[in-house]
Amino acid sequence: MAVAEAIRDRQGVPISHTYIWQLRTGRRDNPTLQHPTALAEHFGVPVPYFLDDELAARVDAQLKLLPGLRTAGVTEIAMRAADVSPGARAGISEAVRQVGVAEHGPDRSARAGGTRR
């Protein structure tokens, strides 16, 4: 009920919690473009999220990472790194990889997304 109410209040799109439930359960299909657009805006996902299972899985995986990234301070590091040259970002990435190797060994660092050299 809160989703429908938020969409109506913030976006002015007429939608009910029953209609959202019907879409989720497949009891209704072929919605007008305004409803998936409003839902996507509300949840902060692209509209194709509701149509493409592969895209939905990728977005879901990214969303699952966010709380951990925020807790770990990774977001702050990434925001600062976004403001430097590509060469400097490569240096930062290498420095982080080296710290990972020093703390966890080369095998674990490689699994976590680092590159082995």
C-alpha positions in Angstrom: 0.0 0.0 0.0 2.9 2.4 0.8 4.3 2.1 -2.7 1.1 3.0 -4.5 0.5 5.9 -2.1 4.1 7.2 -2.5 3.8 7.0 -6.3 0.4 8.9 -6.2 1.7 11.5 -3.8 5.1 12.1 -5.3 4.5 11.5 -9.0 0.8 12.1 -9.4 0.3 8.8 -11.2 -2.9 7.1 -10.3 -2.2 3.6 -9.2 -3.5 1.3 -6.5 -1.9 -1.3 -4.3 -4.3 -3.8 -5.8 -3.1 -3.0 -9.3 0.5 -3.4 -8.2 -0.3 -6.7 -6.7 -2.1 -7.8 -9.9 1.0 -6.9 -11.9 3.3 -8.7 -9.5 1.3 -11.9 -9.6 0.6 -11.9 -13.3 -3.2 -11.4 -12.9 -2.8 -8.2 -14.9 -0.4 -7.7 -17.8 0.2 -5.2 -20.5 0.2 -2.0 -18.3 0.3 1.4 -19.8 3.8 2.9 -20.0 3.1 5.3 -17.1 2.8 2.5 -14.5 6.2 0.7 -15.1 7.8 4.2 -15.5 6.4 5.3 -12.1 7.4 2.0 -10.4 10.9 2.2 -11.9 11.3 5.8 -10.7 10.0 4.9 -7.2 12.4 2.0 -6.8 15.4 3.7 -8.6 15.7 1.1 -11.4 15.5 1.3 -15.1 12.1 0.5 -16.7 13.5 -2.6 -18.5 14.1 -4.0 -15.0 10.5 -5.2 -15.0 10.8 -6.8 -18.5 14.2 -8.3 -18.7 15.1 -11.1 -16.2 18.8 -10.9 -17.0 18.9 -7.1 -16.4 16.8 -7.6 -13.2 19.3 -10.1 -11.9 22.3 -7.8 -12.6 20.5 -4.8 -10.9 19.5 -7.0 -7.9 23.1 -8.1 -7.5 24.3 -4.5 -7.6 21.7 -3.5 -5.1 22.7 -6.3 -2.7 26.3 -4.9 -2.7 25.3 -1.3 -1.7 24.8 -1.7 2.1 28.2 -3.4 2.4 29.9 -0.8 0.3 28.4 2.0 2.4 29.4 0.3 5.7 32.9 -0.4 4.5 33.5 3.2 3.4 34.0 2.1 -0.2 31.6 4.7 -1.5 33.7 7.5 -0.1 36.8 6.1 -1.7 35.0 5.6 -5.1 33.6 9.2 -5.0 37.1 10.6 -4.4 38.6 8.4 -7.1 36.1 9.5 -9.6 37.6 13.0 -9.5 41.1 12.0 -10.6 42.6 11.0 -14.0 42.2 7.5 -15.4 45.9 6.9 -14.8 45.6 7.9 -11.1 42.5 5.6 -10.8 44.6 2.7 -12.1 47.3 3.5 -9.5 44.6 3.6 -6.8 43.2 0.3 -8.0 46.7 -1.3 -8.0 47.4 0.0 -4.5 44.1 -1.5 -3.2 45.0 -4.8 -4.9 48.4 -4.8 -3.2 46.8 -4.1 0.2 44.4 -7.0 -0.4 47.3 -9.3 -1.3 49.2 -8.2 1.8 46.2 -8.8 4.1 44.6 -11.9 2.5 47.1 -13.5 0.1 47.0 -13.5 -3.7 44.3 -16.1 -4.1 41.6 -14.3 -2.0 42.5 -11.0 -3.6 42.1 -12.4 -7.1 38.6 -13.8 -6.2 37.5 -10.4 -4.8 38.0 -8.8 -8.2 41.7 -8.0 -8.1 44.1 -8.9 -10.8 47.0 -11.2 -10.3 50.4 -10.0 -11.7 
